[in-house]
Amino acid sequence: MSIGAYYKSADWKTEKHVPVIDCPDAFAPDAFIDITVTIGKEIPHPNTVEHHIRWVNLFFISDKGVATDLARVEFNAHGEGPGFTASKATVAVKLTGPGTLIATSYCNIHGLWESSKTIS
């Protein structure tokens, strides 16, 4: 059994759980670029104690097949106190060559979601 079988994916314009990766399609090697991952970009995802996004992970798979865990962001405030976190994270990364970004997220009700974006 593989955890990959449990990840769902869909068109982010019609499904509020899909992580959306925003960054340049191309970059200069060894230069930092900002990568933003948003869950609920087109259709807002609820952010309540009962229904929320818990975390987002960002990975990079180089064209040479090397996987790198770039970032993990946890969203911990969903209304149980005086603050709320948005299901959006921006990280600055430096990549040495082309490959594929993969974003994964977890909804406490609807499970695991993923999306990808190829960059050069």
N, C-alpha and C positions, 0 to 999 in steps of 0.2 A: 504494500500500500504506500502511496506517495501523497504528501500534503498538497502537491500541485493539483491533484484531482479535485480538491475542495475549493480552489480559487475560482471565482466567477468573473466574467468580463462582459461588457456590453458597450454600446455607444453612449458616451458620457453626456450627449445632448438629450438623451431620453431616459437615462438611468442615474439617479442621484448618488449611488454608492461608488461609482467608478472613479478612481483617482486620475486626475488630469495632470499631465506633465507639460509645463510651459517653460521653454528655454529656446535659445537659438538652434536652428537646424544644423548649423556649422559653427565651428569654433577654432581658435588658434591653439595648437598644442601648447601645453605648459602655461596657459593663461587661465585665470579664474573666471568662471561663468556662474551666473545665478540660475538655479533651477527651482521652480516653484511647483509644488504638488498641492492641488486643491481637490477636495471631495465635495461634491454638490456645487460645481461651478455654474452649470446652467439651471439646474433644479435644486434649490437649497435642501440640504440634508438636515433633519431635526437635530437639535443639540439640547436634549433634555436628559435627566437622570434615567428615564425609561428607555430612551432611544438616542444613541450617539455613536460617533466615530471615536474609537479608543486610541488608535495609533496609525501612523503611516511609516513605511520603510522605503528607502530608495537604494536601488542596486544599479551597477553598471557591468555589462558584459562586453569586454573588448572584442574587436574583430578577431583577435587571436584566441578567444575562448576563455579568457581569464575573468573570473567573477570578483567584483569588489562590492562590499557592503558600504555604501556612502554615508547613509544617515538613517536614524530612527528618531521620530518625534512622537511623543505621547501627549494626548489632549486629556487633561485631568479635571477640568472644571466644566460641569454640564448643568449647573443650576442648583447644586446642593449647597452652595454658599453664595457670596455676593459677586462672584466673577464667573465669566464664561470664556472658554477658548473656542476659536474658530478652527474648523477642520482645514487648515491651510498652513503650509510650511515652506520657507525659502531657505535654501542652503547654497553656499558658494563652494564650488568644487573645481579642481584642476584635473583634467584628463589628458593622457598622453597620446591618444589616438582615437579613431572612430569606433563606434560600437552601438549598443542598445541600452537605453535606460529602462528600468523596470520599476514601477511603483506598486506597492501593495498596501492595502489598508484593511482594517477590521471594524465592522459594525457590530455592536453588542447584540443585535437581533438578527441581522441578515448575513453575518459571517464574513468570509474573506473575499477580497476583490483585488484585481490587478489590471494594469495596463502597461503599454510599452511605447517607446519612441526611439527611432533610429536617428543618430546624429553623426555628422562627419567632421 
